[in-house]
Structures are given as C-alpha cells and as structure tokens.
C-alpha cells in the first residue's frame, strides 16, 4: 500500500508539473472556456468566438461607462442576456448575470491573450479580445471601487474567529 500511495503521489506531482510548464508556455490546460472563446480540439488552443467576443467587449465598455458591476449585470439582464452554457456531466449556465459573474470577467487576464499560473502572468497562444489599455482602465476603476468590508456591529453571535482572518485578495474580513 505504501508503494502504491507513493506512485500515486509521483504521478500527481508529474501531472501538476507538466500542466504548470504548459501554462508557462501560454497553453490552455483545461477548465471552463471563458465567454468569447471556444476550444480548437485539433490544435488544443483557445479560438475567438466572434459573437461572444462582441458581448465581452460590450461588458468591458459598459463597465467603463457605468463604473459598477451591479449596474452592468442589471443592464445585461434587462436585455435578456444569459451566462455561457457549459455542457459536461450536467448543464451549467444560461442563468441571469450576477455582479460576481461580471467581476470575474473583468479580472480575467485570458481576455488579454495571456495565461495566469501561480500568481504570474504569461503570454498565451490565443488572440486577445480586449486591449491592454481597456483592461488597465477597468482594473483601475475596480481597484478604486473596492471598499473595506467590516464586521457588522449588529451581529449578535459573531464567529469565534471573525475579524481575525482576512481574504488575501481583497483584504475583507472572513466571517
């Protein structure tokens, strides 16, 4: 059993290293395809889906105008637009947009033609949908709009560790 466990760990480590090396070369290594792209199964790379790419560009433009992820989500929902549908074991997506969907999209470097791996960004093999200038403007507005979230004073039973742990990305209190 020890040898079997050791072999599994070795296989897992080699797989993780290979996927990491592929990402550093700018290859798409799997996962849900971002809105605006589809996977070319022959060349194993992301290719722009022009119809979806127009929506991605529009979302970035709307955010630059409205400066609010919630306002963008409400605008898209009023127009009857829905999230991308993924067919896997079960159908996922095709639901109204939420502010979190928009926020994830606006922070996704894949739209710049890049790949993120271990907090580093590498040039990708795929074409960008958004220009670096637009992405940086959106990023600046997102950073400016970020607000500190504290613990509510009205909470009767705060968690034992509330206020001690903070999110590494946004520095918000965990509760």
Secondary structure, 3 states (H helix, E strand, C coil): CHHHHHHHHHHHHHHHHHHHHHHHCCCCCCCCCCCCEEEECCCCEEEECHHHHHHHHHHHHHHHHHCCHHHHHHHHHHCCCCCCCEECCCEECCCCCCHHHHHHHHCCHHHHCEEEECCEEEECCCCCCCCHHHHHHHHHHHHHHCCCCCCCCCCCCCCCCCCCCECCCCCCECC
